[in-house]
Amino acid sequence: MKTAVVLFTRDLRVRDNPALAAACANAEQVVPLFVLDPALGELSGNRVRFLHQSLADLRASLREKGGDLVIRMGDPVREAIELARSVDAEGIGMAADVSRYARRREQRLAEECERHRMSLKLFPGLTVVDPGALRPGGGGSAYRVFSPYHRSWRAATWRDEVATPTKITLPPGVAPGRLPEPPAGESPDAADGGETEARRLFASWLRHIGPYPELHDDMAADGTSRLSPYLRFGCLSPLELANAAIKQEAEEYARQLCWRDFYYQVALTMPKLSTEPIRPSGDTEWRDDTDALRHWQDGTTGVPIVDAGMRQLRAEGWMHNRARLITAAFLTKHLGVDWRPGVQWFFRWLLDGDVPNNSGNWQWVAGTGNDTRPYRKFNPIRQAQRFDAEGVYVRRYVPELKGVEGGAVHQPWRLPDEVRRGLDYPGPLESHRDEAVWLRP
């Protein structure tokens, strides 16, 4: 093949990138392309910033190998076809994805490639195991329960990691295009994007992965990898991460990567995962309470562990996984508010926000999703006492409570009146003061 185009989407890396590796192995000239789609630009200021940083880093890596990242703006299908025709490319390669938007894009691109007599090849790379590769017995299209999926996932033969291209040759005369400066984003303490930063964190994480089973729920210790944003944008290969975890016998961490794959295979068969319940029988009569929703969003519910999580979300564009469970359960199970506004609020702020994992986990907590117990409730006070016993996590994100010592910080309404009046911290929402069970120690 003389020339091929690689359309990058959520695989912003040069290491273990099957689409890029195949193009470099089979074509004399390769055009790495990313199209800034205005339709997606307003979804999240945090993710747009992270994306632009990741693109700048990818461009630098490609230039080191003699190539470049060609930037265009507009409809990805139209721009990819136009560029491919301008360089007489014989084919386009890209990573397969599972969201409704991504699959429509793939279908449209396939139709246009056929019309212009080009080939389109989709590659793996966004997950450890391809979303459609594992099927349950009995003819089901996707696993609905995690445990059998995990057994099948661990028993599967995974693809081999592909080599990083050593040289990339662009066709002559291709204008690279200007990459806009990263916008400010909304979260002041958000992580920086890019494969270089991902690999730095990856190397550091592998040195500290041993205590993960004991620390991953310790909210004060912050003993998780924080690699999820880099997986979401493909700055890091999930296969490489899973292989490294298993090599170090970190099975518990590999299990978390399996959960990620689990929701990708669910999303493949549930295109409306963000808006329609998987288990309608688990849905309920949700309360229409805009005031309660606003307090939850602002981190002013008066329940410190909930407020700490919601404030971490705004400050960092990220939230500890245990805090995600607690805050989501508080909105749905205690405030009785529909899970869908919660999905959208997390989408606005999370660097790692994607359809499969954000929506899938929200449905799990709300009792409408896969492998869930509809009547499960997370008692926020007991969760706080168990996973933030001394209140370190709460005081980190709720400065009004910094003067409260130890675990007393989790129930400030029980402090002496003279102490409580000086805290400038709200009491529990009126709609929740009758929940005596979870207000008790």
Salt bridges, closest charged atoms under 4 A:
ASP16 OD1 - ARG159 NH1 2.87
GLU28 OE1 - LYS2 NZ 3.45
ASP68 OD1 - ARG59 NE 3.17
ASP68 OD1 - ARG63 NE 3.10
ASP75 OD2 - ARG108 NH2 2.78
GLU79 OE2 - ARG78 NH2 3.78
ASP97 OD2 - ARG10 NE 3.13
GLU112 OE1 - ARG115 NH2 3.00
GLU112 OE1 - HIS116 NE2 3.63
GLU186 OE2 - ARG348 NH2 2.80
ASP192 OD1 - ARG49 NH2 2.90
GLU197 OE2 - ARG200 NH2 2.66
ASP217 OD2 - HIS216 NE2 3.46
ASP217 OD1 - ARG322 NE 3.18
ASP222 OD2 - ARG226 NH2 2.97
GLU240 OE2 - ARG15 NH2 3.51
GLU240 OE2 - ARG199 NH2 2.67
GLU251 OE2 - ARG154 NH2 2.71
GLU276 OE2 - LYS272 NZ 3.61
ASP283 OD2 - ARG340 NH2 3.39
ASP289 OD2 - ARG287 NH2 2.53
ASP291 OD1 - ARG294 NH2 2.74
ASP291 OD1 - HIS295 NE2 3.68
ASP298 OD1 - ARG314 NH2 2.73
GLU316 OE1 - ARG226 NH1 3.03
ASP338 OD1 - ARG340 NE 3.02
ASP352 OD2 - ARG324 NH2 2.81
ASP388 OD2 - HIS410 NE2 3.80
GLU400 OE1 - ARG311 NH1 2.76
ASP417 OD1 - ARG420 NH2 2.69
GLU430 OE2 - ARG433 NH1 2.72
GLU435 OE1 - HIS334 ND1 3.02
GLU435 OE2 - HIS432 ND1 3.01
